[in-house]
Amino acid sequence: MLVTFDISRGKQPGTPGECVLLANGGSAKSISYSGVPNQANFFESGGLHDRCTNGPTIVTGGGSGCATAPDGFNLESFNFS
């Protein structure tokens, strides 16, 4: 499953620094993003990283891209700055 968020088009899924959870407790293998001002942090599903805790699994720069979870994991939450 691929989830997309686009901050630059007013479809902002939260405010900078706020933890955003995928709908209905879901998770996704990849999350596509665009319009990120500085960086985005993606957290794996399950265990110690639920709800943007204990450090991100993936950190990206600003702009656009796609974050894909490591083998055997999905992404469950993210935040951006």
TIZA-905462 format. One record per residue: residue in one letter; chain; residue number from 1; x negated, y negated, z of N, C-alpha, C, CB in turn. Coordinates in Angstrom, 3 decimals, padded with zeros to 6 digits. Each point is the difference from the previous one (the first is absolute). Glycine has a CB too. Layout:
<sites>
<balum->A | kolti->A | drenpa->NUM | n.u->X | n.v->Y | n.w->Z | ca.u->X | ca.v->Y | ca.w->Z | c.u->X | c.v->Y | c.w->Z | cb.u->X | cb.v->Y | cb.w->Z>
...
</sites>
This chain:
<sites>
<balum->M | kolti->A | drenpa->1 | n.u->-000.838 | n.v->001.168 | n.w->000.000 | ca.u->000.838 | ca.v->-001.168 | ca.w->000.000 | c.u->-000.889 | c.v->-001.240 | c.w->000.000 | cb.u->001.846 | cb.v->001.247 | cb.w->001.211>
<balum->L | kolti->A | drenpa->2 | n.u->-001.466 | n.v->-002.236 | n.w->-001.987 | ca.u->-000.699 | ca.v->-001.278 | ca.w->-000.085 | c.u->000.932 | c.v->-001.090 | c.w->000.492 | cb.u->-001.413 | cb.v->000.798 | cb.w->-001.945>
<balum->V | kolti->A | drenpa->3 | n.u->000.954 | n.v->-001.577 | n.w->002.898 | ca.u->000.763 | ca.v->-001.127 | ca.w->000.526 | c.u->-000.698 | c.v->-001.278 | c.w->-000.446 | cb.u->000.825 | cb.v->001.344 | cb.w->002.014>
<balum->T | kolti->A | drenpa->4 | n.u->-000.059 | n.v->-002.364 | n.w->-002.397 | ca.u->-000.581 | ca.v->-001.247 | ca.w->-000.491 | c.u->000.484 | c.v->-001.179 | c.w->000.834 | cb.u->-000.133 | cb.v->000.964 | cb.w->-002.315>
<balum->F | kolti->A | drenpa->5 | n.u->-000.779 | n.v->-001.871 | n.w->002.657 | ca.u->000.416 | ca.v->-001.269 | ca.w->000.573 | c.u->-000.722 | c.v->-001.125 | c.w->-000.708 | cb.u->000.448 | cb.v->001.081 | cb.w->002.223>
<balum->D | kolti->A | drenpa->6 | n.u->000.269 | n.v->-002.198 | n.w->-002.388 | ca.u->-000.519 | ca.v->-001.158 | ca.w->-000.733 | c.u->000.245 | c.v->-001.245 | c.w->000.835 | cb.u->000.423 | cb.v->001.113 | cb.w->-002.245>
<balum->I | kolti->A | drenpa->7 | n.u->-001.447 | n.v->-001.597 | n.w->002.883 | ca.u->000.120 | ca.v->-001.151 | ca.w->000.876 | c.u->000.217 | c.v->-001.280 | c.w->-000.798 | cb.u->-001.454 | cb.v->001.151 | cb.w->001.671>
<balum->S | kolti->A | drenpa->8 | n.u->000.835 | n.v->-001.259 | n.w->-002.836 | ca.u->000.027 | ca.v->-001.254 | ca.w->-000.763 | c.u->001.367 | c.v->-000.319 | c.w->-000.583 | cb.u->-002.375 | cb.v->000.377 | cb.w->-000.528>
<balum->R | kolti->A | drenpa->9 | n.u->003.262 | n.v->000.557 | n.w->000.430 | ca.u->001.317 | ca.v->-000.235 | ca.w->-000.600 | c.u->001.105 | c.v->-000.138 | c.w->001.047 | cb.u->-000.763 | cb.v->001.269 | cb.w->-002.000>
<balum->G | kolti->A | drenpa->10 | n.u->000.383 | n.v->-001.561 | n.w->003.225 | ca.u->001.005 | ca.v->-000.208 | ca.w->001.031 | c.u->000.597 | c.v->001.286 | c.w->000.529 | cb.u->000.489 | cb.v->-002.147 | cb.w->-001.056>
<balum->K | kolti->A | drenpa->11 | n.u->-001.061 | n.v->003.278 | n.w->000.698 | ca.u->000.497 | ca.v->001.279 | ca.w->000.495 | c.u->-000.881 | c.v->000.457 | c.w->001.159 | cb.u->000.907 | cb.v->000.611 | cb.w->-002.292>
<balum->Q | kolti->A | drenpa->12 | n.u->-001.359 | n.v->-001.560 | n.w->003.043 | ca.u->-000.922 | ca.v->000.266 | ca.w->001.088 | c.u->000.641 | c.v->000.946 | c.w->001.011 | cb.u->-001.068 | cb.v->-002.256 | cb.w->-000.333>
<balum->P | kolti->A | drenpa->13 | n.u->000.431 | n.v->003.362 | n.w->000.635 | ca.u->000.578 | ca.v->000.988 | ca.w->000.902 | c.u->-000.248 | c.v->-000.309 | c.w->001.469 | cb.u->-000.297 | cb.v->001.662 | cb.w->-001.790>
<balum->G | kolti->A | drenpa->14 | n.u->-000.259 | n.v->-002.795 | n.w->002.087 | ca.u->-000.293 | ca.v->-000.367 | ca.w->001.374 | c.u->-000.802 | c.v->-001.286 | c.w->-000.010 | cb.u->000.038 | cb.v->002.416 | cb.w->000.747>
<balum->T | kolti->A | drenpa->15 | n.u->-000.575 | n.v->-002.787 | n.w->000.380 | ca.u->-000.847 | ca.v->-001.175 | ca.w->000.085 | c.u->-001.435 | c.v->000.450 | c.w->000.247 | cb.u->001.920 | cb.v->-001.411 | cb.w->000.871>
<balum->P | kolti->A | drenpa->16 | n.u->-002.892 | n.v->000.598 | n.w->-001.201 | ca.u->-001.387 | ca.v->000.403 | ca.w->000.195 | c.u->-000.252 | c.v->000.488 | c.w->001.430 | cb.u->-000.681 | cb.v->-001.651 | cb.w->-001.757>
<balum->G | kolti->A | drenpa->17 | n.u->000.035 | n.v->002.798 | n.w->001.863 | ca.u->-000.323 | ca.v->000.597 | ca.w->001.283 | c.u->001.077 | c.v->000.907 | c.w->000.570 | cb.u->-001.364 | cb.v->-001.971 | cb.w->000.396>
<balum->E | kolti->A | drenpa->18 | n.u->002.581 | n.v->001.864 | n.w->-000.912 | ca.u->001.107 | ca.v->000.831 | ca.w->000.483 | c.u->-000.117 | c.v->001.418 | c.w->-000.567 | cb.u->001.482 | cb.v->-002.046 | cb.w->000.177>
<balum->C | kolti->A | drenpa->19 | n.u->-001.220 | n.v->003.053 | n.w->000.651 | ca.u->-000.020 | ca.v->001.379 | ca.w->-000.468 | c.u->001.289 | c.v->000.297 | c.w->-000.764 | cb.u->-001.465 | cb.v->000.687 | cb.w->001.950>
<balum->V | kolti->A | drenpa->20 | n.u->001.328 | n.v->-000.201 | n.w->-003.172 | ca.u->001.142 | ca.v->000.344 | ca.w->-000.835 | c.u->000.047 | c.v->001.522 | c.w->-000.127 | cb.u->-000.138 | cb.v->-002.210 | cb.w->-001.281>
<balum->L | kolti->A | drenpa->21 | n.u->001.291 | n.v->002.783 | n.w->001.627 | ca.u->000.196 | ca.v->001.450 | ca.w->-000.102 | c.u->000.794 | c.v->000.310 | c.w->-001.257 | cb.u->-000.068 | cb.v->000.248 | cb.w->002.515>
<balum->L | kolti->A | drenpa->22 | n.u->-000.228 | n.v->000.861 | n.w->-003.163 | ca.u->000.799 | ca.v->000.409 | ca.w->-001.146 | c.u->001.401 | c.v->000.370 | c.w->000.483 | cb.u->-002.066 | cb.v->000.822 | cb.w->-001.233>
<balum->A | kolti->A | drenpa->23 | n.u->003.060 | n.v->-001.018 | n.w->000.393 | ca.u->001.404 | ca.v->000.176 | ca.w->000.369 | c.u->000.314 | c.v->001.408 | c.w->000.499 | cb.u->000.565 | cb.v->-001.728 | cb.w->-001.680>
<balum->N | kolti->A | drenpa->24 | n.u->000.325 | n.v->001.770 | n.w->002.635 | ca.u->000.542 | ca.v->001.257 | ca.w->000.530 | c.u->-001.070 | c.v->000.954 | c.w->000.510 | cb.u->001.878 | cb.v->-000.264 | cb.w->-001.570>
<balum->G | kolti->A | drenpa->25 | n.u->-002.950 | n.v->-000.276 | n.w->002.116 | ca.u->-001.049 | ca.v->000.855 | ca.w->000.537 | c.u->-000.760 | c.v->000.759 | c.w->-001.072 | cb.u->001.346 | cb.v->000.210 | cb.w->002.042>
<balum->G | kolti->A | drenpa->26 | n.u->-001.295 | n.v->-000.684 | n.w->-003.261 | ca.u->-000.621 | ca.v->000.689 | ca.w->-001.119 | c.u->-001.490 | c.v->-000.246 | c.w->-000.096 | cb.u->002.141 | cb.v->-000.167 | cb.w->-001.175>
<balum->S | kolti->A | drenpa->27 | n.u->-002.735 | n.v->000.839 | n.w->000.214 | ca.u->-001.410 | ca.v->-000.186 | ca.w->-000.304 | c.u->-000.177 | c.v->000.153 | c.w->-001.497 | cb.u->-000.717 | cb.v->000.856 | cb.w->002.277>
<balum->A | kolti->A | drenpa->28 | n.u->-000.431 | n.v->-001.261 | n.w->-002.771 | ca.u->-000.268 | ca.v->000.060 | ca.w->-001.436 | c.u->-001.461 | c.v->000.354 | c.w->-000.216 | cb.u->001.810 | cb.v->-001.699 | cb.w->-000.478>
<balum->K | kolti->A | drenpa->29 | n.u->-002.094 | n.v->002.377 | n.w->-000.603 | ca.u->-001.385 | ca.v->000.321 | ca.w->-000.351 | c.u->-000.743 | c.v->-001.264 | c.w->-000.421 | cb.u->000.694 | cb.v->002.318 | cb.w->-000.709>
<balum->S | kolti->A | drenpa->30 | n.u->-000.014 | n.v->-003.210 | n.w->-000.005 | ca.u->-000.621 | ca.v->-001.231 | ca.w->-000.494 | c.u->000.919 | c.v->-001.188 | c.w->000.213 | cb.u->-001.274 | cb.v->001.318 | cb.w->-001.699>
<balum->I | kolti->A | drenpa->31 | n.u->000.670 | n.v->-002.467 | n.w->001.948 | ca.u->000.743 | ca.v->-001.255 | ca.w->000.115 | c.u->-000.672 | c.v->-001.011 | c.w->-000.928 | cb.u->000.710 | cb.v->000.488 | cb.w->002.425>
<balum->S | kolti->A | drenpa->32 | n.u->000.057 | n.v->-000.981 | n.w->-003.388 | ca.u->-000.470 | ca.v->-001.019 | ca.w->-000.933 | c.u->000.310 | c.v->-001.364 | c.w->000.600 | cb.u->000.354 | cb.v->001.527 | cb.w->-002.012>
<balum->Y | kolti->A | drenpa->33 | n.u->-001.255 | n.v->-002.490 | n.w->001.833 | ca.u->000.205 | ca.v->-001.312 | ca.w->000.586 | c.u->-000.468 | c.v->-001.085 | c.w->-000.951 | cb.u->-000.260 | cb.v->000.972 | cb.w->002.286>
<balum->S | kolti->A | drenpa->34 | n.u->000.831 | n.v->-002.157 | n.w->-002.121 | ca.u->-000.462 | ca.v->-001.166 | ca.w->-000.743 | c.u->000.300 | c.v->-001.245 | c.w->000.822 | cb.u->000.372 | cb.v->001.165 | cb.w->-002.229>
<balum->G | kolti->A | drenpa->35 | n.u->-001.106 | n.v->-002.232 | n.w->001.952 | ca.u->000.205 | ca.v->-001.258 | ca.w->000.688 | c.u->-000.557 | c.v->-000.047 | c.w->001.413 | cb.u->001.991 | cb.v->-000.250 | cb.w->-001.371>
<balum->V | kolti->A | drenpa->36 | n.u->-002.835 | n.v->001.195 | n.w->001.734 | ca.u->-000.590 | ca.v->000.001 | ca.w->001.344 | c.u->-001.019 | c.v->-001.137 | c.w->000.080 | cb.u->000.344 | cb.v->002.522 | cb.w->000.248>
<balum->P | kolti->A | drenpa->37 | n.u->-000.190 | n.v->-003.435 | n.w->000.716 | ca.u->-000.892 | ca.v->-001.152 | ca.w->000.044 | c.u->-001.452 | c.v->000.338 | c.w->000.339 | cb.u->001.967 | cb.v->-001.316 | cb.w->000.653>
<balum->N | kolti->A | drenpa->38 | n.u->-002.207 | n.v->002.129 | n.w->000.359 | ca.u->-001.369 | ca.v->000.278 | ca.w->000.446 | c.u->-000.350 | c.v->001.479 | c.w->000.027 | cb.u->000.143 | cb.v->-002.051 | cb.w->001.335>
<balum->Q | kolti->A | drenpa->39 | n.u->000.594 | n.v->002.824 | n.w->-000.549 | ca.u->-000.253 | ca.v->001.444 | ca.w->000.052 | c.u->001.248 | c.v->000.727 | c.w->000.445 | cb.u->-002.419 | cb.v->-000.403 | cb.w->000.501>
<balum->A | kolti->A | drenpa->40 | n.u->002.492 | n.v->001.689 | n.w->-000.829 | ca.u->001.090 | ca.v->000.872 | ca.w->000.431 | c.u->-000.609 | c.v->001.195 | c.w->000.723 | cb.u->001.490 | cb.v->-000.733 | cb.w->-001.938>
<balum->N | kolti->A | drenpa->41 | n.u->-000.804 | n.v->001.173 | n.w->002.985 | ca.u->-000.431 | ca.v->001.147 | ca.w->000.801 | c.u->001.088 | c.v->001.064 | c.w->-000.063 | cb.u->-001.383 | cb.v->-001.480 | cb.w->001.547>
<balum->F | kolti->A | drenpa->42 | n.u->001.001 | n.v->002.700 | n.w->-001.878 | ca.u->000.953 | ca.v->001.103 | ca.w->-000.141 | c.u->-000.326 | c.v->001.080 | c.w->001.024 | cb.u->000.296 | cb.v->-000.496 | cb.w->-002.465>
<balum->F | kolti->A | drenpa->43 | n.u->000.755 | n.v->001.032 | n.w->003.093 | ca.u->-000.155 | ca.v->000.950 | ca.w->001.094 | c.u->000.649 | c.v->001.331 | c.w->-000.362 | cb.u->-000.038 | cb.v->-001.893 | cb.w->001.659>
<balum->E | kolti->A | drenpa->44 | n.u->-000.654 | n.v->002.987 | n.w->-001.369 | ca.u->000.526 | ca.v->001.318 | ca.w->-000.330 | c.u->001.170 | c.v->000.361 | c.w->000.910 | cb.u->-002.272 | cb.v->000.696 | cb.w->-000.802>
<balum->S | kolti->A | drenpa->45 | n.u->003.074 | n.v->000.209 | n.w->000.319 | ca.u->001.171 | ca.v->000.464 | ca.w->000.718 | c.u->-000.391 | c.v->001.065 | c.w->001.025 | cb.u->001.436 | cb.v->-000.514 | cb.w->-002.005>
<balum->G | kolti->A | drenpa->46 | n.u->-000.829 | n.v->000.419 | n.w->003.171 | ca.u->-000.190 | ca.v->001.024 | ca.w->001.019 | c.u->-001.162 | c.v->-000.275 | c.w->000.934 | cb.u->000.962 | cb.v->001.593 | cb.w->-001.584>
<balum->G | kolti->A | drenpa->47 | n.u->-000.845 | n.v->-001.062 | n.w->002.760 | ca.u->-001.101 | ca.v->-000.070 | ca.w->000.944 | c.u->-000.314 | c.v->-001.398 | c.w->000.479 | cb.u->-000.890 | cb.v->001.978 | cb.w->-001.086>
<balum->L | kolti->A | drenpa->48 | n.u->-000.391 | n.v->-002.251 | n.w->001.209 | ca.u->-000.476 | ca.v->-001.218 | ca.w->000.640 | c.u->000.170 | c.v->-001.272 | c.w->-000.822 | cb.u->-001.590 | cb.v->001.432 | cb.w->001.157>
<balum->H | kolti->A | drenpa->49 | n.u->001.928 | n.v->-001.318 | n.w->-002.434 | ca.u->000.048 | ca.v->-001.181 | ca.w->-000.864 | c.u->001.411 | c.v->-000.483 | c.w->-000.302 | cb.u->-002.111 | cb.v->000.776 | cb.w->-000.984>
<balum->D | kolti->A | drenpa->50 | n.u->003.132 | n.v->-000.124 | n.w->001.543 | ca.u->001.378 | ca.v->-000.459 | ca.w->-000.222 | c.u->000.152 | c.v->-001.455 | c.w->000.423 | cb.u->000.849 | cb.v->002.340 | cb.w->000.350>
<balum->R | kolti->A | drenpa->51 | n.u->-000.033 | n.v->-003.050 | n.w->-001.077 | ca.u->000.364 | ca.v->-001.382 | ca.w->000.339 | c.u->-001.208 | c.v->-000.927 | c.w->000.128 | cb.u->001.989 | cb.v->000.909 | cb.w->001.166>
<balum->C | kolti->A | drenpa->52 | n.u->-002.903 | n.v->-000.792 | n.w->-002.121 | ca.u->-001.143 | ca.v->-000.921 | ca.w->-000.098 | c.u->-000.901 | c.v->000.031 | c.w->001.239 | cb.u->001.402 | cb.v->-001.448 | cb.w->-001.460>
<balum->T | kolti->A | drenpa->53 | n.u->-001.647 | n.v->002.623 | n.w->001.997 | ca.u->-000.843 | ca.v->000.102 | ca.w->001.192 | c.u->-001.315 | c.v->000.714 | c.w->-000.288 | cb.u->002.060 | cb.v->000.012 | cb.w->001.393>
<balum->N | kolti->A | drenpa->54 | n.u->-003.045 | n.v->-000.273 | n.w->-000.551 | ca.u->-001.301 | ca.v->000.675 | ca.w->000.003 | c.u->-000.786 | c.v->-000.126 | c.w->-001.294 | cb.u->000.979 | cb.v->001.560 | cb.w->001.590>
<balum->G | kolti->A | drenpa->55 | n.u->-000.859 | n.v->-002.686 | n.w->-002.243 | ca.u->-000.798 | ca.v->-000.261 | ca.w->-001.198 | c.u->000.605 | c.v->000.569 | c.w->-001.262 | cb.u->-001.975 | cb.v->-000.016 | cb.w->001.436>
<balum->P | kolti->A | drenpa->56 | n.u->001.851 | n.v->-000.742 | n.w->-002.521 | ca.u->000.565 | ca.v->000.429 | ca.w->-001.280 | c.u->-000.800 | c.v->001.131 | c.w->-000.641 | cb.u->000.870 | cb.v->-002.306 | cb.w->-000.312>
<balum->T | kolti->A | drenpa->57 | n.u->-000.193 | n.v->003.082 | n.w->-000.501 | ca.u->-000.635 | ca.v->001.045 | ca.w->-000.806 | c.u->-000.641 | c.v->-000.613 | c.w->-001.234 | cb.u->001.666 | cb.v->001.692 | cb.w->000.826>
<balum->I | kolti->A | drenpa->58 | n.u->-001.006 | n.v->-002.726 | n.w->-001.378 | ca.u->-000.470 | ca.v->-000.670 | ca.w->-001.215 | c.u->000.091 | c.v->-001.511 | c.w->000.216 | cb.u->000.747 | cb.v->001.952 | cb.w->-001.471>
<balum->V | kolti->A | drenpa->59 | n.u->-001.802 | n.v->-002.668 | n.w->001.104 | ca.u->-000.005 | ca.v->-001.469 | ca.w->000.023 | c.u->-000.321 | c.v->-000.467 | c.w->-001.412 | cb.u->-000.724 | cb.v->-000.105 | cb.w->002.462>
<balum->T | kolti->A | drenpa->60 | n.u->001.550 | n.v->-000.782 | n.w->-003.002 | ca.u->-000.235 | ca.v->-000.531 | ca.w->-001.340 | c.u->-000.199 | c.v->-001.506 | c.w->000.080 | cb.u->001.373 | cb.v->001.852 | cb.w->-001.028>
<balum->G | kolti->A | drenpa->61 | n.u->-001.880 | n.v->-002.424 | n.w->-000.023 | ca.u->-000.108 | ca.v->-001.443 | ca.w->-000.107 | c.u->001.331 | c.v->-000.595 | c.w->-000.427 | cb.u->-002.434 | cb.v->000.207 | cb.w->-000.559>
<balum->G | kolti->A | drenpa->62 | n.u->002.438 | n.v->-001.509 | n.w->000.333 | ca.u->001.204 | ca.v->-000.676 | ca.w->-000.460 | c.u->000.300 | c.v->000.312 | c.w->-001.452 | cb.u->-000.434 | cb.v->-001.802 | cb.w->001.639>
<balum->G | kolti->A | drenpa->63 | n.u->001.576 | n.v->001.315 | n.w->-002.093 | ca.u->000.393 | ca.v->000.193 | ca.w->-001.392 | c.u->000.935 | c.v->001.174 | c.w->-000.176 | cb.u->-002.149 | cb.v->-000.981 | cb.w->-000.684>
<balum->S | kolti->A | drenpa->64 | n.u->001.865 | n.v->001.782 | n.w->-000.332 | ca.u->000.858 | ca.v->001.129 | ca.w->-000.363 | c.u->-000.801 | c.v->001.285 | c.w->-000.016 | cb.u->001.460 | cb.v->-001.517 | cb.w->-001.350>
<balum->G | kolti->A | drenpa->65 | n.u->-000.763 | n.v->002.623 | n.w->001.512 | ca.u->-000.653 | ca.v->001.303 | ca.w->-000.061 | c.u->000.923 | c.v->001.099 | c.w->000.464 | cb.u->-002.185 | cb.v->-001.098 | cb.w->000.371>
<balum->C | kolti->A | drenpa->66 | n.u->001.594 | n.v->002.227 | n.w->-000.090 | ca.u->000.753 | ca.v->001.158 | ca.w->000.453 | c.u->-000.835 | c.v->000.727 | c.w->001.046 | cb.u->001.200 | cb.v->000.216 | cb.w->-002.236>
<balum->A | kolti->A | drenpa->67 | n.u->-000.609 | n.v->000.059 | n.w->003.385 | ca.u->-000.671 | ca.v->000.756 | ca.w->001.059 | c.u->000.543 | c.v->001.417 | c.w->-000.012 | cb.u->-000.338 | cb.v->-002.084 | cb.w->001.414>
<balum->T | kolti->A | drenpa->68 | n.u->-000.549 | n.v->003.069 | n.w->-001.475 | ca.u->000.389 | ca.v->001.406 | ca.w->-000.019 | c.u->-000.610 | c.v->000.704 | c.w->001.197 | cb.u->000.172 | cb.v->-000.022 | cb.w->-002.514>
<balum->A | kolti->A | drenpa->69 | n.u->000.677 | n.v->000.713 | n.w->003.255 | ca.u->-000.434 | ca.v->000.702 | ca.w->001.204 | c.u->-000.980 | c.v->001.120 | c.w->-000.342 | cb.u->002.189 | cb.v->-000.553 | cb.w->001.093>
<balum->P | kolti->A | drenpa->70 | n.u->-003.058 | n.v->000.899 | n.w->-000.150 | ca.u->-000.921 | ca.v->001.114 | ca.w->-000.213 | c.u->000.766 | c.v->001.325 | c.w->-000.152 | cb.u->-001.769 | cb.v->-001.232 | cb.w->001.320>
<balum->D | kolti->A | drenpa->71 | n.u->001.107 | n.v->002.226 | n.w->-001.883 | ca.u->000.618 | ca.v->001.321 | ca.w->-000.152 | c.u->000.579 | c.v->000.481 | c.w->001.323 | cb.u->-001.603 | cb.v->000.537 | cb.w->-001.851>
<balum->G | kolti->A | drenpa->72 | n.u->002.813 | n.v->-000.013 | n.w->001.800 | ca.u->000.646 | ca.v->000.548 | ca.w->001.176 | c.u->000.728 | c.v->-001.016 | c.w->000.866 | cb.u->-001.728 | cb.v->001.703 | cb.w->-000.051>
<balum->F | kolti->A | drenpa->73 | n.u->001.734 | n.v->-002.977 | n.w->-000.348 | ca.u->000.644 | ca.v->-001.047 | ca.w->000.793 | c.u->000.914 | c.v->-000.846 | c.w->-000.872 | cb.u->-001.966 | cb.v->-000.041 | cb.w->001.552>
<balum->N | kolti->A | drenpa->74 | n.u->002.895 | n.v->-000.665 | n.w->-000.907 | ca.u->000.832 | ca.v->-001.019 | ca.w->-000.627 | c.u->-000.201 | c.v->-001.302 | c.w->000.761 | cb.u->001.711 | cb.v->001.723 | cb.w->-000.778>
<balum->L | kolti->A | drenpa->75 | n.u->-001.284 | n.v->-002.826 | n.w->000.184 | ca.u->-000.035 | ca.v->-001.304 | ca.w->000.653 | c.u->001.385 | c.v->-000.304 | c.w->000.557 | cb.u->-001.847 | cb.v->-000.810 | cb.w->-001.546>
<balum->E | kolti->A | drenpa->76 | n.u->001.895 | n.v->000.205 | n.w->002.740 | ca.u->001.262 | ca.v->-000.204 | ca.w->000.697 | c.u->000.260 | c.v->-001.454 | c.w->000.342 | cb.u->-000.233 | cb.v->002.271 | cb.w->000.907>
<balum->S | kolti->A | drenpa->77 | n.u->-000.827 | n.v->-003.075 | n.w->-000.773 | ca.u->000.176 | ca.v->-001.394 | ca.w->000.395 | c.u->-001.138 | c.v->-000.835 | c.w->-000.560 | cb.u->001.205 | cb.v->000.700 | cb.w->002.097>
<balum->F | kolti->A | drenpa->78 | n.u->-000.987 | n.v->-002.028 | n.w->-002.109 | ca.u->-001.055 | ca.v->-000.904 | ca.w->-000.479 | c.u->000.208 | c.v->-001.380 | c.w->000.588 | cb.u->-000.225 | cb.v->001.308 | cb.w->-002.137>
<balum->N | kolti->A | drenpa->79 | n.u->-000.817 | n.v->-002.106 | n.w->002.069 | ca.u->000.106 | ca.v->-001.421 | ca.w->000.275 | c.u->-000.954 | c.v->-000.735 | c.w->-000.932 | cb.u->000.640 | cb.v->000.421 | cb.w->002.427>
<balum->F | kolti->A | drenpa->80 | n.u->-000.504 | n.v->-001.732 | n.w->-002.483 | ca.u->-000.834 | ca.v->-000.773 | ca.w->-000.912 | c.u->-000.314 | c.v->-001.343 | c.w->000.617 | cb.u->001.002 | cb.v->001.163 | cb.w->-001.980>
<balum->S | kolti->A | drenpa->81 | n.u->-002.020 | n.v->-001.810 | n.w->001.438 | ca.u->-000.344 | ca.v->-001.347 | ca.w->000.447 | c.u->-000.360 | c.v->-000.848 | c.w->-001.201 | cb.u->-000.805 | cb.v->000.875 | cb.w->002.217>
</sites>
